[in-house]
Amino acid sequence: MVTITPKACETIKSIIAEEKKNDPIRIVFAGYSCSGPSFMMSFDKKKDDDIELKEDGITLIYEKGLEENLKDATIDSVDTPQGPGVVVRVKSAGSCASTCAGCH
């Protein structure tokens, strides 16, 4: 099950208010890196076969096929040069010692 940290909830609510969006936030598979599967998030409409999670006023959606990869996922807040954001961290993902962009 996907969990959202309290700080990530604040960041997501701030992004929702700034973007003036009412759509759910979709988690999408972005590919594999040396540390495992990567995910992105964007506003989107719910489809009939999506899994929907609601937590602290935030609605997340994702395709049923991603359920296994996201079973231990955590959405956390991060600070980037572009400002605050959120990232999907998957506990089953490993890590690597290289400096590739895919390592978390």
C-alpha positions in Angstrom: 0.0 0.0 0.0 1.2 3.5 -0.8 1.7 5.8 2.1 2.2 9.5 2.2 4.4 11.2 4.7 2.9 14.2 6.6 5.4 16.6 4.9 4.5 15.2 1.5 0.8 15.7 2.2 1.6 19.4 2.9 3.6 19.7 -0.3 1.0 18.0 -2.4 -1.8 20.2 -1.0 0.3 23.2 -1.7 0.8 22.1 -5.3 -2.9 21.3 -5.7 -3.8 24.8 -4.5 -1.1 26.5 -6.7 -2.2 24.6 -9.8 -5.9 25.0 -8.9 -6.5 21.3 -9.8 -9.3 19.0 -8.6 -8.2 15.9 -10.4 -6.6 13.0 -8.6 -2.9 12.5 -8.7 -1.9 9.5 -10.9 1.2 7.5 -10.1 2.8 6.2 -13.3 5.6 3.8 -14.1 8.6 5.8 -15.5 10.9 2.9 -16.2 13.7 1.0 -14.5 17.0 2.4 -13.2 19.8 0.7 -11.5 17.9 1.1 -8.2 14.7 -0.5 -9.4 11.4 0.9 -10.8 10.9 4.6 -11.0 7.6 6.4 -10.8 6.3 9.9 -11.7 3.1 11.7 -10.7 0.7 14.0 -12.5 -2.9 15.2 -12.4 -5.2 12.9 -14.3 -8.8 11.6 -14.5 -9.7 8.3 -12.8 -10.3 5.3 -15.1 -12.6 2.4 -14.4 -9.8 -0.1 -13.7 -7.7 2.2 -11.5 -6.9 1.7 -7.9 -7.9 4.7 -5.8 -6.4 5.7 -2.5 -7.5 8.6 -0.3 -5.3 9.9 2.4 -5.7 13.2 4.3 -7.8 14.8 1.6 -5.5 13.7 -1.2 -6.7 11.2 -3.9 -4.1 9.0 -5.6 -4.8 6.7 -8.5 -2.7 4.1 -10.4 -3.2 1.2 -12.7 -3.9 -2.2 -11.1 -0.9 -3.6 -12.9 1.4 -1.4 -10.7 -0.1 -2.7 -7.4 2.8 -5.2 -6.8 5.5 -2.6 -7.4 3.8 0.0 -5.2 2.9 -2.3 -2.3 5.6 -0.8 0.0 5.9 2.6 -1.6 6.1 5.9 0.3 5.5 9.3 -1.2 7.9 11.8 0.5 8.7 15.4 0.2 12.0 16.6 -1.4 13.6 19.9 -1.9 14.9 20.6 -5.4 16.6 23.5 -7.1 13.2 24.2 -8.6 11.5 24.2 -5.2 9.7 21.6 -3.1 8.4 18.5 -4.7 7.5 14.9 -4.0 9.0 11.6 -4.9 7.8 8.0 -4.9 10.2 5.8 -2.9 9.9 2.0 -3.3 11.3 0.0 -0.4 12.1 -3.0 -2.6 14.3 -0.9 -4.8 18.0 -1.4 -4.2 20.7 1.2 -4.4 23.9 1.6 -6.3 27.2 3.2 -5.8 27.3 4.9 -9.2 26.4 8.5 -9.8 23.7 7.8 -12.4 20.6 10.0 -12.2 18.4 7.0 -11.4 19.9 6.3 -8.0 17.9 7.4 -4.9 
